[in-house]
């Protein structure tokens, strides 16, 4: 038995050694926000955050992430209140077909957790592994900077 902590909830699972985190999230736990696309670590649609770092769930064995904190797109919102990154993607018109968006949002969140005022170069680097076939990168970059400002302004001042 393996215990995984996903979105601050513990799940005790009987995993097969070959099951990827993506398979467990989608097929076993029904957390379908993390997308299956290339299944070869090429597109970033399956990006999740593990212990503060972005990870591709399609190439991560589920049994290897026991004892870590896994966050999926479903773990960002607080009830009906979207995370600032999610809201910024909507407000800035960054969502097109939407298929790549969960991975993009997770990569953006990980970046903004470290630096709410990233340079354009830092934003591009953070999204380097996330592909959008609709090619709406300008709005995505704007959304990330907009979310960073909101996050920065919401932080309590010492």
Secondary structure, DSSP 8 states (H G I E B T S, - for coil): -EEEEETTEEEEE---TT-BHHHIIIIIS--TTS--SSSSSSS-TTEEEETTEEEEGGGSBGGGGTTSEEE-GGGTSBTTB--HHHHHHHHTT--SS-TTHHHHHHHHHHHHHH-TT--HHHHHHHTTT---TT--HHHHHHHHHHHHHHHHHHS---
